[in-house]
Amino acid sequence: MITYLLLALTVGLALWSILMVRRGTRRPFPDIVYSSLVSLALAAFVYLYGTWVYGSIYLKYVFGGLYVCLFCYFLLRRKTDLPRRTPFVRLTFFVLLTLAVVLYFTGTTGIPRTVELDFPMKKGRYFVLQGGKGLPSNLFHFSLRGAIYAMDIVRLNDWGNRANTVFSKNLEDYAIFGDTVYSPCTGRIIRANGDDPDNIPPNMKRGPKNTNAVLIDAGNYYVFMGHLKQGSVSVKEGDEVKTGQPLACVGNSGFSTEPHLHIQVHRKEKGKAWYASEPLYINFNGHGYLLNEMIRKKHLK
């Protein structure tokens, strides 16, 4: 299962970053500099991009603190008993990893237009499972009809996981399943469907055309929210909705491997379908979020 592989890869790279600095401090100067730089870049990459949430988001913070402590410890107690090595490969890795870390924050799409929305859920702690400013942090959405700023949101349980286990075929095990989705803006419903069944993870053969979804015309932009729970959509086409009004519940319909809320926003452009118009980067209650970030309550007041 892909979730187990991604979690194992995250933990493996984290351990590798620690091993690199341990071995690097045992080589002569300037090898110690090369190894330390690569180790730092790898640790930052894993910290930002790692799929820690498949185990627990708290593992991310444990790794960060442990890495800093061990990095300082190895440097202070270093001894030279290993031979020098060519720095070319390590410097190449350093450049690539550093570029990935920088692009995590900046993306590759320039400075995006933004839209201000209310966060569409009201209880619990939430997490950006997929999202960001284009490549490389939002790779999956980047390929979907211009949805370069789309977000997939899950809820965290008390253990910092999005489900009771690393992976479960039981929809009720996922913390977000059944959560009420509230309108993030005022507008008019121009699409609402909720009859498609929820997938049993990880089956998503039904594809994107069978997604229970709500599409809101907010005047200057469109808001699309998908993967809603079967039978939960409480609005219909033509309804006027206000910010904070209940719309549906989170489910697992359509092209989805596990329960989550998908949301994307596009600027309204004459003569263009909503999904073909310019995508907008979402600020929830004045704060923007990136891949693997927690959506904190203090930002939603």
C-alpha positions, -999 to 999 in steps of 0.1 A, spaced: 0 0 0 13 34 -10 7 50 24 30 25 41 57 30 14 55 68 17 57 67 55 87 42 53 104 65 28 99 95 50 114 77 81 142 63 60 153 96 46 151 112 80 174 85 94 197 89 64 200 126 71 212 119 106 236 92 94 251 116 69 260 142 94 274 115 118 297 101 91 305 136 77 319 148 110 344 119 109 360 131 77 387 158 73 379 194 66 364 206 42 345 173 37 327 180 70 312 212 54 300 194 23 284 165 43 268 189 68 253 210 41 238 180 23 225 166 56 209 199 65 192 202 31 179 166 32 166 171 68 148 203 57 134 185 26 121 156 47 107 179 74 87 198 48 77 172 23 76 140 44 43 122 48 45 122 86 7 125 89 4 88 79 20 80 112 16 111 133 22 147 126 40 148 159 68 126 145 77 156 123 85 177 153 103 149 171 125 144 141 132 182 139 142 185 175 162 152 175 181 162 143 191 196 157 204 180 189 223 152 172 238 176 146 252 198 174 264 168 194 282 152 164 299 185 155 311 191 190 324 156 195 338 150 160 368 129 153 386 124 120 390 87 112 375 84 77 392 94 43 382 123 22 357 119 -6 350 139 -38 325 167 -30 308 168 -65 280 144 -59 272 158 -25 272 194 -37 249 184 -66 225 168 -40 227 200 -19 217 222 -48 188 200 -58 175 196 -23 179 233 -15 160 242 -46 131 219 -36 131 235 -1 129 270 -16 102 261 -41 81 246 -12 76 282 -1 76 300 -34 63 275 -60 70 279 -97 39 300 -106 51 335 -96 30 357 -73 -6 343 -75 -38 362 -72 -55 353 -39 -90 349 -27 -102 354 9 -125 326 22 -139 314 55 -126 280 65 -154 256 56 -153 234 87 -157 244 123 -144 218 147 -112 199 152 -77 203 138 -72 201 101 -43 195 78 -33 202 42 -27 167 27 -21 182 -7 -17 218 -16 8 246 -23 18 271 -49 21 249 -79 52 227 -84 67 208 -67 46 208 -36 12 205 -54 23 181 -81 -9 161 -83 -33 190 -86 -9 208 -110 -19 183 -137 -57 186 -132 -73 211 -155 -53 241 -141 -61 234 -104 -26 245 -94 -37 260 -61 -63 233 -51 -62 219 -16 -70 185 -1 -79 188 35 -81 161 62 -88 163 99 -63 152 126 -73 129 155 -58 132 190 -27 112 179 -19 136 150 -30 111 124 -58 115 98 -71 81 106 -71 55 134 -44 35 115 -18 42 88 -44 29 63 -80 16 68 -108 4 45 -133 16 70 -146 51 62 -155 58 98 -119 54 108 -110 86 91 -113 116 113 -128 139 87 -155 115 74 -189 130 80 -177 165 91 -201 192 81 -189 215 53 -200 251 56 -201 277 28 -168 296 27 -185 326 10 -218 341 0 -230 332 -34 -253 312 -56 -252 274 -61 -247 266 -97 -240 229 -93 -249 205 -65 -250 167 -67 -248 142 -39 -261 108 -51 -228 90 -59 -217 64 -34 -185 68 -13 -155 48 -23 -141 21 0 -104 31 3 -83 29 -18 -107 22 -46 -113 52 -68 -122 36 -101 -154 56 -104 -132 86 -114 -137 124 -112 -171 124 -131 -188 107 -101 -178 132 -74 -205 146 -51 -197 183 -53 -210 218 -48 -200 247 -70 -207 283 -58 -208 314 -80 -195 340 -56 -198 369 -81 -161 374 -90 -150 338 -86 -161 302 -84 -156 279 -54 -156 241 -60 -158 216 -32 -157 179 -39 -156 143 -26 -188 150 -5 -206 122 13 -235 105 -5 -269 119 5 -254 147 25 -257 177 1 -285 199 15 -285 226 -12 -297 226 -48 -289 245 -80 -301 281 -78 -300 284 -40 -286 315 -25 -262 307 3 -244 328 30 -210 324 46 -212 298 73 -243 280 60 -242 242 61 -239 226 26 -229 190 29 -207 165 47 -172 153 39 -171 119 21 -150 99 -3 -169 100 -36 -153 103 -71 -116 103 -77 -105 99 -41 -86 72 -22 -96 83 13 -121 108 28 -110 144 25 -124 178 13 -111 190 -21 -114 228 -26 -103 250 -55 -112 285 -66 -111 301 -101 -116 337 -111 -147 344 -131 -138 350 -167 -163 357 -195 -166 329 -221 -146 303 -201 -157 273 -181 -152 277 -144 -123 252 -143 -106 267 -173 -104 302 -157 -75 316 -138 -69 296 -106 -67 316 -73 -46 309 -42 -68 305 -12 -64 324 21 -86 310 49 -95 338 73 -65 359 61 -39 331 63 -25 310 34 -15 273 39 10 250 22 15 213 18 17 194 52 7 224 73 -18 223 101 -47 247 98 -46 263 132 -76 274 152 -60 307 161 -60 317 124 -97 309 121 -111 332 147 
